[in-house]
């Protein structure tokens, strides 16, 4: 009796073992070991602010390249760097290959003032009052709404009352683009460098009077370079076609078209 | 008994100092024409007018120089004879720069090109009135500059029974409507009759604030006996001249925020607009000039001028003089006027007055925290809660501001005016409106 019991248990055991071995072979899911490591680096708050169900889900998405590590609003700079190291990419790549670009260089030095603006000191409010302090009705208002909405300290006002993008910090989240009432901020791939730093559609004479660095619609750059086009008295770079225009940059009378 | 009974009015509102004595008794005069007139193609609500003339063309006073292409737009006419200098950008009183037809005035040419006048109101059809008002480029002269012909052809399904003329002129300093009522009461009344005829209304009421008893009397004397026309004094309170406030005060009909006057059976026009309509129909004269008040403590000799549309502000100030300590120049009255930084801007059809203030009259007091006194709440004619709305907009919580109807704000400025903490409430509400309904 004892032998039968022992044998049947052994056979059953062997069968189950075979079943498990088979399942292990056929049903095995290969998981990138980096997922676990990234998950360990993430704060573990499982807050869901990144848009994924929790940190593990985000870690997986990071490894799969679906989301940039900097989209985690809880983690700090150090964490981003560590994750970037782990993924073997630069922090810039980790932050996304896009950055915000402010397309106005008419600060208080260059743009003519239309008078003293007295009112609520935000761009939104100033934009409702005539031209908001400057003669140019297209240019930067200089109250820094873009700075206020940036969660990454990636934009600051310089002494010339113009916003400056700190590219290392920029995650291309687009909050500043939304906030700018003059639509001066655009998101572009970081390597792009040729831009027309002006959004004024005023005719040449009007633009020249309003600002020293305005596009005065002389059309010189558009004539010299394929890929630079004129749209309603404003030169625009068609980045699908080109990212260089050396003769245009050299000849532009107001330096409106220039490299970053 | 009339004196003892309470005057018609609306709930809320305030009564800022009027400062009208400076010009109320000054008859409107003409001053020499400026060298150049600047006629903005976009000086009305709606689409810009399309120029009909080019550089170098000779134009006659009253000749159409730009045409309304769509229904909500208004044509432009040369306010003086001369030559088109160019069509180009020029600063405008709303603070922007816009396309203008610039006419070099020929001071000696007195030729005119008006439309042929209709002789009698009784024999004109409503279609003829509509067409004439449209071709004459008449717009609302109370400040809105809404094309008048649009108001004369209300949608078929509405039933207009009352035409109201707005003679309130509740803004500080301004007296141009007052002068129009005193100097041209017949034209105002004829305008009212023409509007009534065009929209098929039986009743016409001219609402005048009771700080202008002379205007009430003058209009009363000019009313024909037989028709159902009345002049009614309303309480002098700001903003009595807003459509919904005036309709409520005169007829008791409540206009919801989303309704148009036509939905409560009314059409409201300014008294100066009525006079312009009368000129267009009965004199064949397009809208090319109007009375403008130039007043304020910084003006040396305040006056009412009949000036051609497109006269630069600086030309007016050359005649009435500005003190050296001028601090602020407004297109419009002290409550809703727009401050100006460039005096080369021209007057537009809607410019009823220009106010120049000195330091003493400009509020530069510091802003303090809200003390929850609710003055803005009790005075808001639209029954909004400005203090709460301002805080929501400041925090960029626009959805909640929309739920509290920030879009219904009239921008009358009563909230900012009564706020003891100097909070720029109306400015915040404007930001909110812009965000909620751009």
Interface residues (C-beta under 8 A of the other chain):
Chain A: X114 X115 X118 X119 X120 X122 X124 X125 X127 X128 X129 X130 X131 X135 X137 X202 X203 X205 X206
Chain B: X88 X89 X94 X95 X96 X97 X338 X339 X341 X342 X364 X424 X427 X428 X430 X431 X434 X435
